[in-house]
Amino acid sequence: MQFASFSDFLAMGGYGFYVWLSFGTCALILLGILMSSWFEANSLKQSIRTQMAREARIKQAREEQVQ
């Protein structure tokens, strides 16, 4: 579909409000999913670091008991 001007493009044949609202909603949802995934990944990495540090402390304590 070709448009005569940029304002015609934005108007989308009278359906511009609905078209751009749907694009905006989709963009916000995708951004929310991206942010949620990023925060969850960081949380998981921190949890793994904490678990590894705990296991290292337990291993060190066991080695000190043996000596």
PQR file with spaces between the fields and no chain letter, atoms N, CA, C, O and H, PARSE charges and radii, in Angstrom:
ATOM       1  N    MET     1       0.845   -1.173    0.000 -0.4000 1.5000
ATOM       2  CA   MET     1       0.000    0.000    0.000 -0.0000 2.0000
ATOM       3  C    MET     1       0.890    1.235    0.000  0.5500 1.7000
ATOM       4  O    MET     1       1.850    1.312    0.767 -0.5500 1.4000
ATOM       5  N    GLN     2       0.580    2.183   -0.842 -0.4000 1.5000
ATOM       6  CA   GLN     2       1.362    3.409   -0.928 -0.0000 2.0000
ATOM       7  C    GLN     2       0.552    4.562   -0.344  0.5500 1.7000
ATOM       8  O    GLN     2      -0.674    4.598   -0.441 -0.5500 1.4000
ATOM       9  H    GLN     2      -0.200    2.120   -1.465  0.4000 1.0000
ATOM      10  N    PHE     3       1.264    5.492    0.258 -0.4000 1.5000
ATOM      11  CA   PHE     3       0.629    6.659    0.881 -0.0000 2.0000
ATOM      12  C    PHE     3       1.135    7.920    0.198  0.5500 1.7000
ATOM      13  O    PHE     3       2.290    7.994   -0.222 -0.5500 1.4000
ATOM      14  H    PHE     3       2.260    5.463    0.337  0.4000 1.0000
ATOM      15  N    ALA     4       0.252    8.913    0.093 -0.4000 1.5000
ATOM      16  CA   ALA     4       0.597   10.166   -0.577 -0.0000 2.0000
ATOM      17  C    ALA     4       1.515   11.032    0.285  0.5500 1.7000
ATOM      18  O    ALA     4       2.337   11.781   -0.242 -0.5500 1.4000
ATOM      19  H    ALA     4      -0.687    8.853    0.434  0.4000 1.0000
ATOM      20  N    SER     5       1.378   10.933    1.594 -0.4000 1.5000
ATOM      21  CA   SER     5       2.210   11.748    2.490 -0.0000 2.0000
ATOM      22  C    SER     5       2.431   10.987    3.798  0.5500 1.7000
ATOM      23  O    SER     5       1.835    9.939    4.046 -0.5500 1.4000
ATOM      24  H    SER     5       0.710   10.325    2.022  0.4000 1.0000
ATOM      25  N    PHE     6       3.291   11.544    4.601 -0.4000 1.5000
ATOM      26  CA   PHE     6       3.582   10.918    5.892 -0.0000 2.0000
ATOM      27  C    PHE     6       2.358   10.951    6.805  0.5500 1.7000
ATOM      28  O    PHE     6       2.124   10.004    7.556 -0.5500 1.4000
ATOM      29  H    PHE     6       3.775   12.395    4.399  0.4000 1.0000
ATOM      30  N    SER     7       1.582   12.021    6.749 -0.4000 1.5000
ATOM      31  CA   SER     7       0.378   12.092    7.584 -0.0000 2.0000
ATOM      32  C    SER     7      -0.653   11.041    7.145  0.5500 1.7000
ATOM      33  O    SER     7      -1.381   10.503    7.980 -0.5500 1.4000
ATOM      34  H    SER     7       1.772   12.790    6.139  0.4000 1.0000
ATOM      35  N    ASP     8      -0.716   10.751    5.851 -0.4000 1.5000
ATOM      36  CA   ASP     8      -1.587    9.667    5.386 -0.0000 2.0000
ATOM      37  C    ASP     8      -1.098    8.317    5.912  0.5500 1.7000
ATOM      38  O    ASP     8      -1.887    7.442    6.268 -0.5500 1.4000
ATOM      39  H    ASP     8      -0.125   11.188    5.173  0.4000 1.0000
ATOM      40  N    PHE     9       0.218    8.180    5.948 -0.4000 1.5000
ATOM      41  CA   PHE     9       0.796    6.958    6.511 -0.0000 2.0000
ATOM      42  C    PHE     9       0.408    6.801    7.970  0.5500 1.7000
ATOM      43  O    PHE     9       0.008    5.717    8.394 -0.5500 1.4000
ATOM      44  H    PHE     9       0.859    8.891    5.659  0.4000 1.0000
ATOM      45  N    LEU    10       0.525    7.888    8.748 -0.4000 1.5000
ATOM      46  CA   LEU    10       0.167    7.829   10.156 -0.0000 2.0000
ATOM      47  C    LEU    10      -1.324    7.584   10.358  0.5500 1.7000
ATOM      48  O    LEU    10      -1.717    6.910   11.310 -0.5500 1.4000
ATOM      49  H    LEU    10       0.850    8.768    8.403  0.4000 1.0000
ATOM      50  N    ALA    11      -2.150    8.120    9.477 -0.4000 1.5000
ATOM      51  CA   ALA    11      -3.598    7.960    9.592 -0.0000 2.0000
ATOM      52  C    ALA    11      -4.038    6.543    9.237  0.5500 1.7000
ATOM      53  O    ALA    11      -5.070    6.082    9.726 -0.5500 1.4000
ATOM      54  H    ALA    11      -1.831    8.668    8.704  0.4000 1.0000
ATOM      55  N    MET    12      -3.282    5.849    8.401 -0.4000 1.5000
ATOM      56  CA   MET    12      -3.573    4.475    8.002 -0.0000 2.0000
ATOM      57  C    MET    12      -5.009    4.303    7.516  0.5500 1.7000
ATOM      58  O    MET    12      -5.695    3.355    7.899 -0.5500 1.4000
ATOM      59  H    MET    12      -2.444    6.223    8.004  0.4000 1.0000
ATOM      60  N    GLY    13      -5.448    5.214    6.683 -0.4000 1.5000
ATOM      61  CA   GLY    13      -6.785    5.103    6.100 -0.0000 2.0000
ATOM      62  C    GLY    13      -7.898    5.257    7.123  0.5500 1.7000
ATOM      63  O    GLY    13      -8.980    4.693    6.954 -0.5500 1.4000
ATOM      64  H    GLY    13      -4.891    5.984    6.372  0.4000 1.0000
ATOM      65  N    GLY    14      -7.642    6.014    8.181 -0.4000 1.5000
ATOM      66  CA   GLY    14      -8.648    6.216    9.218 -0.0000 2.0000
ATOM      67  C    GLY    14      -8.532    5.254   10.387  0.5500 1.7000
ATOM      68  O    GLY    14      -9.232    5.408   11.388 -0.5500 1.4000
ATOM      69  H    GLY    14      -6.764    6.472    8.319  0.4000 1.0000
ATOM      70  N    TYR    15      -7.655    4.262   10.274 -0.4000 1.5000
ATOM      71  CA   TYR    15      -7.481    3.270   11.340 -0.0000 2.0000
ATOM      72  C    TYR    15      -6.157    3.455   12.084  0.5500 1.7000
ATOM      73  O    TYR    15      -5.717    2.561   12.806 -0.5500 1.4000
ATOM      74  H    TYR    15      -7.086    4.136    9.461  0.4000 1.0000
ATOM      75  N    GLY    16      -5.539    4.591   11.908 -0.4000 1.5000
ATOM      76  CA   GLY    16      -4.226    4.840   12.491 -0.0000 2.0000
ATOM      77  C    GLY    16      -4.178    4.672   13.991  0.5500 1.7000
ATOM      78  O    GLY    16      -3.222    4.108   14.525 -0.5500 1.4000
ATOM      79  H    GLY    16      -5.897    5.317   11.321  0.4000 1.0000
ATOM      80  N    PHE    17      -5.206    5.158   14.685 -0.4000 1.5000
ATOM      81  CA   PHE    17      -5.219    5.049   16.148 -0.0000 2.0000
ATOM      82  C    PHE    17      -5.106    3.585   16.569  0.5500 1.7000
ATOM      83  O    PHE    17      -4.311    3.255   17.449 -0.5500 1.4000
ATOM      84  H    PHE    17      -5.983    5.616   14.252  0.4000 1.0000
ATOM      85  N    TYR    18      -5.888    2.713   15.954 -0.4000 1.5000
ATOM      86  CA   TYR    18      -5.893    1.303   16.326 -0.0000 2.0000
ATOM      87  C    TYR    18      -4.612    0.600   15.894  0.5500 1.7000
ATOM      88  O    TYR    18      -4.074   -0.240   16.614 -0.5500 1.4000
ATOM      89  H    TYR    18      -6.534    2.982   15.239  0.4000 1.0000
ATOM      90  N    VAL    19      -4.134    0.960   14.705 -0.4000 1.5000
ATOM      91  CA   VAL    19      -2.902    0.338   14.203 -0.0000 2.0000
ATOM      92  C    VAL    19      -1.725    0.701   15.101  0.5500 1.7000
ATOM      93  O    VAL    19      -0.977   -0.182   15.522 -0.5500 1.4000
ATOM      94  H    VAL    19      -4.571    1.642   14.119  0.4000 1.0000
ATOM      95  N    TRP    20      -1.547    1.987   15.400 -0.4000 1.5000
ATOM      96  CA   TRP    20      -0.405    2.419   16.199 -0.0000 2.0000
ATOM      97  C    TRP    20      -0.558    2.017   17.664  0.5500 1.7000
ATOM      98  O    TRP    20       0.435    1.785   18.353 -0.5500 1.4000
ATOM      99  H    TRP    20      -2.154    2.705   15.058  0.4000 1.0000
ATOM     100  N    LEU    21      -1.796    1.936   18.138 -0.4000 1.5000
ATOM     101  CA   LEU    21      -2.021    1.444   19.495 -0.0000 2.0000
ATOM     102  C    LEU    21      -1.608   -0.021   19.600  0.5500 1.7000
ATOM     103  O    LEU    21      -1.003   -0.427   20.593 -0.5500 1.4000
ATOM     104  H    LEU    21      -2.603    2.125   17.578  0.4000 1.0000
ATOM     105  N    SER    22      -1.932   -0.811   18.587 -0.4000 1.5000
ATOM     106  CA   SER    22      -1.549   -2.221   18.617 -0.0000 2.0000
ATOM     107  C    SER    22      -0.031   -2.385   18.505  0.5500 1.7000
ATOM     108  O    SER    22       0.548   -3.233   19.182 -0.5500 1.4000
ATOM     109  H    SER    22      -2.423   -0.482   17.781  0.4000 1.0000
ATOM     110  N    PHE    23       0.614   -1.584   17.660 -0.4000 1.5000
ATOM     111  CA   PHE    23       2.076   -1.626   17.574 -0.0000 2.0000
ATOM     112  C    PHE    23       2.716   -1.218   18.905  0.5500 1.7000
ATOM     113  O    PHE    23       3.662   -1.859   19.361 -0.5500 1.4000
ATOM     114  H    PHE    23       0.144   -0.895   17.110  0.4000 1.0000
ATOM     115  N    GLY    24       2.212   -0.174   19.513 -0.4000 1.5000
ATOM     116  CA   GLY    24       2.751    0.283   20.797 -0.0000 2.0000
ATOM     117  C    GLY    24       2.560   -0.745   21.894  0.5500 1.7000
ATOM     118  O    GLY    24       3.464   -0.981   22.696 -0.5500 1.4000
ATOM     119  H    GLY    24       1.443    0.348   19.142  0.4000 1.0000
ATOM     120  N    THR    25       1.385   -1.358   21.932 -0.4000 1.5000
ATOM     121  CA   THR    25       1.112   -2.385   22.932 -0.0000 2.0000
ATOM     122  C    THR    25       2.042   -3.579   22.747  0.5500 1.7000
ATOM     123  O    THR    25       2.592   -4.108   23.713 -0.5500 1.4000
ATOM     124  H    THR    25       0.650   -1.166   21.281  0.4000 1.0000
ATOM     125  N    CYS    26       2.208   -3.990   21.515 -0.4000 1.5000
ATOM     126  CA   CYS    26       3.102   -5.106   21.220 -0.0000 2.0000
ATOM     127  C    CYS    26       4.543   -4.776   21.631  0.5500 1.7000
ATOM     128  O    CYS    26       5.234   -5.612   22.213 -0.5500 1.4000
ATOM     129  H    CYS    26       1.762   -3.561   20.730  0.4000 1.0000
ATOM     130  N    ALA    27       4.983   -3.570   21.330 -0.4000 1.5000
ATOM     131  CA   ALA    27       6.343   -3.154   21.698 -0.0000 2.0000
ATOM     132  C    ALA    27       6.521   -3.150   23.213  0.5500 1.7000
ATOM     133  O    ALA    27       7.559   -3.583   23.713 -0.5500 1.4000
ATOM     134  H    ALA    27       4.422   -2.891   20.857  0.4000 1.0000
ATOM     135  N    LEU    28       5.519   -2.667   23.950 -0.4000 1.5000
ATOM     136  CA   LEU    28       5.607   -2.652   25.414 -0.0000 2.0000
ATOM     137  C    LEU    28       5.633   -4.062   25.987  0.5500 1.7000
ATOM     138  O    LEU    28       6.375   -4.339   26.929 -0.5500 1.4000
ATOM     139  H    LEU    28       4.675   -2.316   23.544  0.4000 1.0000
ATOM     140  N    ILE    29       4.831   -4.945   25.424 -0.4000 1.5000
ATOM     141  CA   ILE    29       4.820   -6.327   25.898 -0.0000 2.0000
ATOM     142  C    ILE    29       6.165   -6.994   25.639  0.5500 1.7000
ATOM     143  O    ILE    29       6.701   -7.669   26.517 -0.5500 1.4000
ATOM     144  H    ILE    29       4.228   -4.720   24.658  0.4000 1.0000
ATOM     145  N    LEU    30       6.711   -6.811   24.443 -0.4000 1.5000
ATOM     146  CA   LEU    30       8.016   -7.387   24.138 -0.0000 2.0000
ATOM     147  C    LEU    30       9.115   -6.815   25.021  0.5500 1.7000
ATOM     148  O    LEU    30      10.001   -7.546   25.464 -0.5500 1.4000
ATOM     149  H    LEU    30       6.275   -6.263   23.730  0.4000 1.0000
ATOM     150  N    LEU    31       9.062   -5.523   25.278 -0.4000 1.5000
ATOM     151  CA   LEU    31      10.026   -4.901   26.182 -0.0000 2.0000
ATOM     152  C    LEU    31       9.883   -5.467   27.591  0.5500 1.7000
ATOM     153  O    LEU    31      10.885   -5.719   28.261 -0.5500 1.4000
ATOM     154  H    LEU    31       8.342   -4.929   24.919  0.4000 1.0000
ATOM     155  N    GLY    32       8.652   -5.669   28.042 -0.4000 1.5000
ATOM     156  CA   GLY    32       8.421   -6.269   29.358 -0.0000 2.0000
ATOM     157  C    GLY    32       8.980   -7.673   29.454  0.5500 1.7000
ATOM     158  O    GLY    32       9.578   -8.039   30.466 -0.5500 1.4000
ATOM     159  H    GLY    32       7.838   -5.465   27.498  0.4000 1.0000
ATOM     160  N    ILE    33       8.788   -8.463   28.404 -0.4000 1.5000
ATOM     161  CA   ILE    33       9.332   -9.823   28.389 -0.0000 2.0000
ATOM     162  C    ILE    33      10.854   -9.779   28.416  0.5500 1.7000
ATOM     163  O    ILE    33      11.482  -10.558   29.133 -0.5500 1.4000
ATOM     164  H    ILE    33       8.302   -8.165   27.583  0.4000 1.0000
ATOM     165  N    LEU    34      11.448   -8.883   27.648 -0.4000 1.5000
ATOM     166  CA   LEU    34      12.900   -8.744   27.629 -0.0000 2.0000
ATOM     167  C    LEU    34      13.441   -8.362   28.999  0.5500 1.7000
ATOM     168  O    LEU    34      14.408   -8.953   29.479 -0.5500 1.4000
ATOM     169  H    LEU    34      10.937   -8.250   27.066  0.4000 1.0000
ATOM     170  N    MET    35      12.814   -7.373   29.625 -0.4000 1.5000
ATOM     171  CA   MET    35      13.272   -6.925   30.947 -0.0000 2.0000
ATOM     172  C    MET    35      13.098   -8.035   31.993  0.5500 1.7000
ATOM     173  O    MET    35      13.983   -8.259   32.819 -0.5500 1.4000
ATOM     174  H    MET    35      12.029   -6.893   29.235  0.4000 1.0000
ATOM     175  N    SER    36      11.968   -8.717   31.952 -0.4000 1.5000
ATOM     176  CA   SER    36      11.710   -9.803   32.886 -0.0000 2.0000
ATOM     177  C    SER    36      12.752  -10.911   32.728  0.5500 1.7000
ATOM     178  O    SER    36      13.266  -11.430   33.719 -0.5500 1.4000
ATOM     179  H    SER    36      11.249   -8.535   31.281  0.4000 1.0000
ATOM     180  N    SER    37      13.057  -11.267   31.501 -0.4000 1.5000
ATOM     181  CA   SER    37      14.059  -12.304   31.245 -0.0000 2.0000
ATOM     182  C    SER    37      15.428  -11.867   31.739  0.5500 1.7000
ATOM     183  O    SER    37      16.172  -12.662   32.312 -0.5500 1.4000
ATOM     184  H    SER    37      12.640  -10.846   30.696  0.4000 1.0000
ATOM     185  N    TRP    38      15.755  -10.614   31.519 -0.4000 1.5000
ATOM     186  CA   TRP    38      17.060  -10.098   31.951 -0.0000 2.0000
ATOM     187  C    TRP    38      17.178  -10.126   33.482  0.5500 1.7000
ATOM     188  O    TRP    38      18.195  -10.561   34.022 -0.5500 1.4000
ATOM     189  H    TRP    38      15.150   -9.967   31.054  0.4000 1.0000
ATOM     190  N    PHE    39      16.133   -9.659   34.176 -0.4000 1.5000
ATOM     191  CA   PHE    39      16.167   -9.665   35.639 -0.0000 2.0000
ATOM     192  C    PHE    39      16.197  -11.094   36.190  0.5500 1.7000
ATOM     193  O    PHE    39      16.896  -11.372   37.164 -0.5500 1.4000
ATOM     194  H    PHE    39      15.306   -9.306   33.737  0.4000 1.0000
ATOM     195  N    GLU    40      15.447  -11.985   35.570 -0.4000 1.5000
ATOM     196  CA   GLU    40      15.443  -13.373   36.022 -0.0000 2.0000
ATOM     197  C    GLU    40      16.803  -14.024   35.808  0.5500 1.7000
ATOM     198  O    GLU    40      17.262  -14.782   36.663 -0.5500 1.4000
ATOM     199  H    GLU    40      14.879  -11.759   34.779  0.4000 1.0000
ATOM     200  N    ALA    41      17.450  -13.747   34.691 -0.4000 1.5000
ATOM     201  CA   ALA    41      18.780  -14.304   34.422 -0.0000 2.0000
ATOM     202  C    ALA    41      19.790  -13.795   35.446  0.5500 1.7000
ATOM     203  O    ALA    41      20.612  -14.560   35.952 -0.5500 1.4000
ATOM     204  H    ALA    41      17.077  -13.132   33.996  0.4000 1.0000
ATOM     205  N    ASN    42      19.724  -12.507   35.746 -0.4000 1.5000
ATOM     206  CA   ASN    42      20.639  -11.952   36.752 -0.0000 2.0000
ATOM     207  C    ASN    42      20.387  -12.555   38.123  0.5500 1.7000
ATOM     208  O    ASN    42      21.328  -12.831   38.867 -0.5500 1.4000
ATOM     209  H    ASN    42      19.057  -11.885   35.335  0.4000 1.0000
ATOM     210  N    SER    43      19.125  -12.760   38.459 -0.4000 1.5000
ATOM     211  CA   SER    43      18.783  -13.370   39.737 -0.0000 2.0000
ATOM     212  C    SER    43      19.296  -14.797   39.810  0.5500 1.7000
ATOM     213  O    SER    43      19.820  -15.220   40.840 -0.5500 1.4000
ATOM     214  H    SER    43      18.360  -12.536   37.855  0.4000 1.0000
ATOM     215  N    LEU    44      19.149  -15.538   38.724 -0.4000 1.5000
ATOM     216  CA   LEU    44      19.636  -16.913   38.679 -0.0000 2.0000
ATOM     217  C    LEU    44      21.154  -16.961   38.801  0.5500 1.7000
ATOM     218  O    LEU    44      21.689  -17.811   39.513 -0.5500 1.4000
ATOM     219  H    LEU    44      18.723  -15.194   37.887  0.4000 1.0000
ATOM     220  N    LYS    45      21.850  -16.065   38.120 -0.4000 1.5000
ATOM     221  CA   LYS    45      23.313  -16.019   38.224 -0.0000 2.0000
ATOM     222  C    LYS    45      23.753  -15.713   39.651  0.5500 1.7000
ATOM     223  O    LYS    45      24.707  -16.312   40.149 -0.5500 1.4000
ATOM     224  H    LYS    45      21.416  -15.375   37.542  0.4000 1.0000
ATOM     225  N    GLN    46      23.062  -14.783   40.313 -0.4000 1.5000
ATOM     226  CA   GLN    46      23.396  -14.447   41.701 -0.0000 2.0000
ATOM     227  C    GLN    46      23.142  -15.644   42.618  0.5500 1.7000
ATOM     228  O    GLN    46      23.930  -15.909   43.526 -0.5500 1.4000
ATOM     229  H    GLN    46      22.288  -14.296   39.909  0.4000 1.0000
ATOM     230  N    SER    47      22.062  -16.355   42.387 -0.4000 1.5000
ATOM     231  CA   SER    47      21.750  -17.541   43.179 -0.0000 2.0000
ATOM     232  C    SER    47      22.831  -18.609   43.014  0.5500 1.7000
ATOM     233  O    SER    47      23.231  -19.254   43.983 -0.5500 1.4000
ATOM     234  H    SER    47      21.422  -16.140   41.650  0.4000 1.0000
ATOM     235  N    ILE    48      23.293  -18.786   41.790 -0.4000 1.5000
ATOM     236  CA   ILE    48      24.355  -19.765   41.533 -0.0000 2.0000
ATOM     237  C    ILE    48      25.643  -19.338   42.223  0.5500 1.7000
ATOM     238  O    ILE    48      26.335  -20.173   42.807 -0.5500 1.4000
ATOM     239  H    ILE    48      22.968  -18.261   41.003  0.4000 1.0000
ATOM     240  N    ARG    49      25.975  -18.046   42.165 -0.4000 1.5000
ATOM     241  CA   ARG    49      27.186  -17.554   42.851 -0.0000 2.0000
ATOM     242  C    ARG    49      27.087  -17.799   44.354  0.5500 1.7000
ATOM     243  O    ARG    49      28.056  -18.224   44.984 -0.5500 1.4000
ATOM     244  H    ARG    49      25.413  -17.369   41.691  0.4000 1.0000
ATOM     245  N    THR    50      25.919  -17.531   44.922 -0.4000 1.5000
ATOM     246  CA   THR    50      25.715  -17.725   46.359 -0.0000 2.0000
ATOM     247  C    THR    50      25.862  -19.199   46.725  0.5500 1.7000
ATOM     248  O    THR    50      26.510  -19.532   47.717 -0.5500 1.4000
ATOM     249  H    THR    50      25.132  -17.186   44.410  0.4000 1.0000
ATOM     250  N    GLN    51      25.269  -20.074   45.934 -0.4000 1.5000
ATOM     251  CA   GLN    51      25.362  -21.516   46.186 -0.0000 2.0000
ATOM     252  C    GLN    51      26.801  -22.001   46.070  0.5500 1.7000
ATOM     253  O    GLN    51      27.246  -22.811   46.884 -0.5500 1.4000
ATOM     254  H    GLN    51      24.743  -19.804   45.127  0.4000 1.0000
ATOM     255  N    MET    52      27.528  -21.522   45.079 -0.4000 1.5000
ATOM     256  CA   MET    52      28.924  -21.937   44.911 -0.0000 2.0000
ATOM     257  C    MET    52      29.776  -21.470   46.081  0.5500 1.7000
ATOM     258  O    MET    52      30.636  -22.211   46.558 -0.5500 1.4000
ATOM     259  H    MET    52      27.167  -20.864   44.418  0.4000 1.0000
ATOM     260  N    ALA    53      29.547  -20.246   46.549 -0.4000 1.5000
ATOM     261  CA   ALA    53      30.297  -19.733   47.698 -0.0000 2.0000
ATOM     262  C    ALA    53      29.983  -20.550   48.948  0.5500 1.7000
ATOM     263  O    ALA    53      30.879  -20.845   49.739 -0.5500 1.4000
ATOM     264  H    ALA    53      28.849  -19.644   46.162  0.4000 1.0000
ATOM     265  N    ARG    54      28.710  -20.915   49.127 -0.4000 1.5000
ATOM     266  CA   ARG    54      28.313  -21.728   50.279 -0.0000 2.0000
ATOM     267  C    ARG    54      28.998  -23.090   50.224  0.5500 1.7000
ATOM     268  O    ARG    54      29.522  -23.561   51.233 -0.5500 1.4000
ATOM     269  H    ARG    54      27.983  -20.675   48.484  0.4000 1.0000
ATOM     270  N    GLU    55      28.999  -23.720   49.062 -0.4000 1.5000
ATOM     271  CA   GLU    55      29.645  -25.026   48.921 -0.0000 2.0000
ATOM     272  C    GLU    55      31.149  -24.929   49.174  0.5500 1.7000
ATOM     273  O    GLU    55      31.740  -25.841   49.752 -0.5500 1.4000
ATOM     274  H    GLU    55      28.573  -23.337   48.242  0.4000 1.0000
ATOM     275  N    ALA    56      31.768  -23.832   48.746 -0.4000 1.5000
ATOM     276  CA   ALA    56      33.204  -23.644   48.989 -0.0000 2.0000
ATOM     277  C    ALA    56      33.480  -23.501   50.483  0.5500 1.7000
ATOM     278  O    ALA    56      34.465  -24.038   50.989 -0.5500 1.4000
ATOM     279  H    ALA    56      31.287  -23.091   48.277  0.4000 1.0000
ATOM     280  N    ARG    57      32.599  -22.768   51.198 -0.4000 1.5000
ATOM     281  CA   ARG    57      32.779  -22.621   52.648 -0.0000 2.0000
ATOM     282  C    ARG    57      32.606  -23.961   53.359  0.5500 1.7000
ATOM     283  O    ARG    57      33.347  -24.262   54.295 -0.5500 1.4000
ATOM     284  H    ARG    57      31.798  -22.331   50.787  0.4000 1.0000
ATOM     285  N    ILE    58      31.655  -24.754   52.935 -0.4000 1.5000
ATOM     286  CA   ILE    58      31.437  -26.070   53.538 -0.0000 2.0000
ATOM     287  C    ILE    58      32.642  -26.968   53.295  0.5500 1.7000
ATOM     288  O    ILE    58      33.096  -27.668   54.200 -0.5500 1.4000
ATOM     289  H    ILE    58      31.053  -24.510   52.174  0.4000 1.0000
ATOM     290  N    LYS    59      33.158  -26.945   52.069 -0.4000 1.5000
ATOM     291  CA   LYS    59      34.327  -27.768   51.730 -0.0000 2.0000
ATOM     292  C    LYS    59      35.536  -27.342   52.565  0.5500 1.7000
ATOM     293  O    LYS    59      36.284  -28.186   53.060 -0.5500 1.4000
ATOM     294  H    LYS    59      32.789  -26.377   51.334  0.4000 1.0000
ATOM     295  N    GLN    60      35.721  -26.039   52.717 -0.4000 1.5000
ATOM     296  CA   GLN    60      36.848  -25.528   53.499 -0.0000 2.0000
ATOM     297  C    GLN    60      36.700  -25.922   54.964  0.5500 1.7000
ATOM     298  O    GLN    60      37.685  -26.287   55.606 -0.5500 1.4000
ATOM     299  H    GLN    60      35.114  -25.354   52.315  0.4000 1.0000
ATOM     300  N    ALA    61      35.495  -25.853   55.497 -0.4000 1.5000
ATOM     301  CA   ALA    61      35.267  -26.230   56.893 -0.0000 2.0000
ATOM     302  C    ALA    61      35.542  -27.726   57.103  0.5500 1.7000
ATOM     303  O    ALA    61      36.101  -28.111   58.130 -0.5500 1.4000
ATOM     304  H    ALA    61      34.695  -25.556   54.976  0.4000 1.0000
ATOM     305  N    ARG    62      35.159  -28.559   56.154 -0.4000 1.5000
ATOM     306  CA   ARG    62      35.419  -29.993   56.269 -0.0000 2.0000
ATOM     307  C    ARG    62      36.914  -30.291   56.226  0.5500 1.7000
ATOM     308  O    ARG    62      37.406  -31.154   56.953 -0.5500 1.4000
ATOM     309  H    ARG    62      34.705  -28.247   55.320  0.4000 1.0000
ATOM     310  N    GLU    63      37.642  -29.556   55.351 -0.4000 1.5000
ATOM     311  CA   GLU    63      39.087  -29.761   55.264 -0.0000 2.0000
ATOM     312  C    GLU    63      39.781  -29.332   56.551  0.5500 1.7000
ATOM     313  O    GLU    63      40.769  -29.947   56.953 -0.5500 1.4000
ATOM     314  H    GLU    63      37.242  -28.855   54.761  0.4000 1.0000
ATOM     315  N    GLU    64      39.280  -28.293   57.196 -0.4000 1.5000
ATOM     316  CA   GLU    64      39.873  -27.824   58.457 -0.0000 2.0000
ATOM     317  C    GLU    64      39.597  -28.814   59.588  0.5500 1.7000
ATOM     318  O    GLU    64      40.418  -28.953   60.496 -0.5500 1.4000
ATOM     319  H    GLU    64      38.478  -27.794   56.869  0.4000 1.0000
ATOM     320  N    GLN    65      38.459  -29.501   59.548 -0.4000 1.5000
ATOM     321  CA   GLN    65      38.140  -30.479   60.579 -0.0000 2.0000
ATOM     322  C    GLN    65      39.041  -31.703   60.472  0.5500 1.7000
ATOM     323  O    GLN    65      39.405  -32.299   61.486 -0.5500 1.4000
ATOM     324  H    GLN    65      37.793  -29.389   58.810  0.4000 1.0000
ATOM     325  N    VAL    66      39.405  -32.080   59.239 -0.4000 1.5000
ATOM     326  CA   VAL    66      40.239  -33.249   59.001 -0.0000 2.0000
ATOM     327  C    VAL    66      41.650  -33.009   59.523  0.5500 1.7000
ATOM     328  O    VAL    66      42.275  -33.937   60.037 -0.5500 1.4000
ATOM     329  H    VAL    66      39.109  -31.596   58.415  0.4000 1.0000
ATOM     330  N    GLN    67      42.151  -31.831   59.409 -0.4000 1.5000
ATOM     331  CA   GLN    67      43.526  -31.531   59.819 -0.0000 2.0000
ATOM     332  C    GLN    67      43.591  -31.383   61.275  0.5500 1.7000
ATOM     333  O    GLN    67      44.664  -31.128   61.823 -0.5500 1.4000
ATOM     334  H    GLN    67      41.643  -31.077   58.992  0.4000 1.0000
